[in-house]
Amino acid sequence: MTLARLKDVIEARFGGLTQPTRSDWIFALRTVSAGLVALLSAYALRLDHPQWAMMTVFIVAQPVAGMVLAKGFYRLIGTLAGGLAAIGITSLFGANPWLLVAALAIWIGICTLVSSLLRNPEAYGAALAGYTAMIIGLPAFGQPHLVVDLAVARCAEIVLGIVCAGLTSRLILPKLAADAIISRLKRSILDLATYAGGAFSGGDAPTLAGLQRKLITDAQTLAEMRTYARLEAPSFATRAHPVRRTIGQLLWALSAARALHSHAAPKNAALIPVRSELKAFVGELAATPGALDDTGPWVARLDAIAS
């Protein structure tokens, strides 16, 4: 591999690390600010391990406010469940190291099983319940009277970090899931138009397969973002159903476009003009900057083709 080729590969894969966008800077500054506030607050409150509050901020940090709230909520639930489990296990088996380790191992196994059955922040919360019990339970071996103090201190540090992360994500130049849903939906529709154009033209199969995988991944992400948007603002619930319906229609259209690629030439001659009009439509839609800023003309054109 030549030096120029190596440089191109590095820039393509890691260019974002050396050329951060405005959103990247905002996210970084917001996260660092929240971490410092959490650390200073933990010192002011004289918590046993202030670093856990700051670490929690960095663990739950996400670019979208709803994602922070979701991850923070399930981190709190997991921490509380792990703390209660540690108190119960240590109280029962704290004097016997073999039984203590065996009980903790069983608890961690149960949490791992539950985590494998869940998705996203719920799975994270279940996994956290497992290793939180271990972090609290093992130091309390031989001195079970300290387990409650350890659990309370741990939960206090986690709660402080979650509160700081949640407040900064909402107050300092917030990026909301509702806005991200709209922009990603527009991008997915344009990607679908590109895919359909390639399907009409008998495009390159590997390229179309890659675009298809991207569209399916985007649909899954949109479904997750819908949940985050409801956490940000309960009022979004009124728009949650239309968003879900749009995601379903997006996947249905992708399936239809894939069928078109499999049947490049329609057997019914009457469909050839319709196919040509649709091909021109999706090609123009994919190539027009800001095409979805005003959807009225596109919908009217589709109605005309359908009639």
Summary of the structure (lengths in Angstrom):
residues: 307
radius of gyration: 25.9
end to end distance: 55.8
largest distance: 84.0
contacts: 941
relative contact order: 0.10
helix: 84%
strand: 0%
